Amino acid sequence: MALLKLIFLFFFLVFLLKKRWLLGHALFLSAILCGLIQNLSILQICFSFITAITYKQNLLLACVIISILIFAHSLEKTGYIRHIIDVFQGVFPWPRLNLMILPALIGLLPMPGGAIFSAPFIEEIAKHYKIPRTQQAIINYWFRHSWEYSWPLYPGLLLTVHLGQVGLFELAIIDLPIMILSFLFGYIFFLSPVKGKSFTLKGQFWIFLKEIAPILTVIFLAGGSELIFYFLPRELFIILAVWVGIIWVWIRKKITLFQLYTILKDKTLLKVLYAVMAIFSFKQILIDSQIVLYANKTLINYHIPIAFIAFFLPFLVGLTIGLTLAFVGSTFPFIFSLLETTHTPLLPYAMLAYSSGIIGVLLSPMHLCLVLSIEYFHVEFSKIHQQLYWPCILMLFCIIIWFVFLKWLY
């Protein structure tokens, strides 16, 4: 049964990661196993890998991620981060707000692997409070994605609106309570244990804005360009926006050749690029082997309720693939077609499917932001993954309660 195979593949991948396999190795092995159990030949598996690695959209996405890493390393190696943190410490006196606001600020820009942006900031601030690196990683990861449920610039939300033919404003509004809960649970689980003295105010807010101008420029350029030039690949504008920030930092800090060499030779660039290509390859095998399609049919054959399908399929695909657009693109056409035949109000189901899919993505070992946070803070996958269980379970419970209320309301 395809559904059981898919579940087995996920736990096999998690097992390899817990054994401290390199992510790229674990993904490629899981992809090969997926192809073999779905009766693909070695030649077909290799062709799927080549297709994934050479696909234009994947190459653009890889360039986005590498550009983000170069930007992050430029901020770090030139000392720009430390200067921003010094200014930031003089604007807000509260420790927990300090730890929340920067990943949340970066999260306003829906770029793949964006957690690498805020990781150095969290690391610097955490030194004042002696926060364990695992907790640093989880704070950086969680608040980076709290906007995704309702922020209109996220492509997953836009694609949901397009596929379901629902209003963007309406969907964003009914998703808003889930977004607020995400911040609330993040505070309760990850920030409430933080102890430390408040900073002494010594700066002004406008000075802080001036210092983070390169980051704000990236956010506004990428977001604004996508709204204006929506018919062109969004990755292209993100790349250009990020490189505007990179050049800004290089000029502002008068970067030396040695600093430039240090930034570009960092082994993290190659490791992350390898992991990204492995993710693309695994995703392509899932598509070519049709294992997700057969899993969908299994659910239909057993007369599973539409509400359960809308909840479970996006969650499963998000958990397996780790990409928001993947679960939206692969499951929503099927879910919305089922809903249209039953003349059921779409908005409650759109909220249920989209929110549960995001929780699946948050728990996925293939989620790029999770990978980058783990790599940056040098923590074990199992330790950070375990901390996600309870807040995600509570989020799912609240999503279901909210869906029941919305279904009654509509």
JOWOZI-V943289 format. One line per field, one symbol per residue. psi: psi as a letter, one per 30 degrees, with the letter a starting at -180 (. if undefined). A space follows every 50 residues. Layout:
psi->???
//
This chain:
psi->keeeeeeeeeeeeeeeefghkkeeeeeeeeeeeeeefggkleeeeeeeee eeffkeeeeeeeeeeeeeeeeeeeeeffgeeeeeeeeefgekfkeeeefe eeeeeeffjikkgfffefeeeeeeefffghkleeeeeeeeeeffgfffff jffkeeeeeeeeefhlkeeeeeeffeeeeeeeeeeeeeeffefkklkllk kgakefeeeeegeeeeeeeeeeeeeeeehfflkfeeeeeeeefeeeeeee eegikleeeeeeeffkfeeeeeeeeeeeeeeeeeeeeefgeeeeeeeeee fghkkeeeeeeeeeeeeeeeegkefeeeeffeeeeeeeeefghkkeeeee eeeeeeeeeeeefkfgkeeeeeeeeefhlkeeeeeeffeeeeeeeeeeee eeeeeeeee.
//
